[in-house]
Amino acid sequence: MSGATATRYTLGDTLRFVLRAIGQTLITAGVVVLLFVVYEVYVTNYFAREAQTKVKHALAKEWTQGKDPLLPLPDGSLPKLATGNGIANLYIPRLGRDYAWTVVQGTSDADLEKGPGHYAATALPGRLGNFAVAGHRVGKGEPFLNLDHVRAADAVIVETESHWYIYRVKGAHGDITAADSDGLPGREIVTPSDGSVLLAVPDHLDSRPNEALMTMTTCHPKFTAAKRMIVYARLQRALPRVSSTMPAQVAALYNGVSG
């Protein structure tokens, strides 16, 4: 009898084939997800750190040359700042002595890949109104990864070419989520579309500012962009900057909180 013998498949063979195919698909999908996570967290962090180093050095060079990107124009108007360039340095003692970021101008994706970014329509550091800054929480440098660790009354330090500005995180009776005398808490969670946090007086559309505030925004919870975490601070003190060395009054803010 000539000809090849037909192969007969049982139901078990078919099930094994299907299960094997599903398993291989799941493994492939898992590898793809793992590679995506590695890229988002580690690879983007590497490139962001490189970009942050460049803007930090560029700003330091400007200051060494006596140039202040925040210096008002002769007519008193504010300067037009180039997006992506450094404008100030940010320190938060609660997040450790090695926590130091140069804040860039702008909040586009490209800007925020260099570091925390200043919302262009908000006040400048130390000025009356709301100095608002956005930052990534996971990946792309993740400057605000541990922003949820900040507590009521914690210091937030902003260094410019001319001053050291010391802000204090708002809150009441040691509770960062409690509103203080002006109705603002130290921390709140809002929807991504809530732009009222960037107003000169956050959450008050038609109010005129009577204090200098700082607002920091980031995604919440970690690894998602479902909501936004907002941290508010009030300017407590401004010290003239006479050199690149942190003055003793500012360095003392790290005592007992860094780690």
Salt bridges, closest charged atoms under 4 A:
ASP13 OD1 - ARG16 NH2 2.48
ASP148 OD1 - ARG137 NH2 3.21
ASP154 OD2 - ARG94 NE 2.82
GLU159 OE2 - ARG241 NE 2.80
ASP180 OD2 - LYS170 NZ 2.74
ASP180 OD2 - ARG234 NH2 3.10
ASP182 OD2 - LYS170 NZ 2.84
ASP182 OD2 - ARG234 NH2 3.69
GLU211 OE1 - ARG234 NE 2.66
